[in-house]
Amino acid sequence: MVGIVFCAQLESQWSRLKVCASDECRWAFFDSSRNRGGTWCQMETCGNRIKSRAYRRRTATQRVRASG
């Protein structure tokens, strides 16, 4: 890990080293996206979980509003 951090500093890519936004994960990852907008270590796992939870929360709120 120290080697990766050192190389990122030398190559001016320090800003691409990030921590996963999932509170359950918090793994470090290298953001290889073009716009440096990566949020999760893996979309298939962490990103999908977070987006699914947000969707369920939104639809549950909409159902409560519609029935009340």
N, C-alpha and C positions, 0 to 999 in steps of 0.2 A: 504494500500500500504506500509506503514511504517513497518508493521508486516512482510510482505512478504520479504521486503529488509533485515530486521534484521535476519530472519530465513535463508535467502540465505547466509548471511555473516557468521553466526554461522556454517552452514553446508558446508562451502567452495564451494558454488555453485554460487557465485556472478557473475562469468563470463557467467552464463546461462541466466541472466536477460539482455534482449536486447531491442532495440527500432526498430520497424518495418522500413524496408528500403524504404517503399513507402512514398514519400513526402506528399501525400494526407492523409495519415493515422497517422503515427508516434506514434502508441500505443505501450506501453511496453508489453513484453510477456516473458514467461519462455521457453527457448529453451530446449525441451526435446529430441532432436535428439541425436543419439549416438555420432556423431563426433562434436557436438556443432556447426554445420554449418547452423543452421536456420537463415533465413533472414527476413521472413515475419511473421506477427502475425497469418495469415491464408493463406494457399496456395490457397484455393478456391476463395478468394476475392482479396486480395492485390497481391499475387504472380501471379495469373492468369492475372490480369490487366497489370502488368508490363511486363510479358512475351508476352502477346498479342500485346502490343504496340511495343515492340522490333521486333517482327516478322513482323508486318505491315511496320515498318520503313525499315527493311532489304529487304522485297519483293518490296517495292516501289522504293528503290534504284536500285535493280536489274532490274526492269522494265524500269527505265529511262536509264540505261546503255545499255540494249538490244535494245531499240528503237533509241538510239542516235548514 
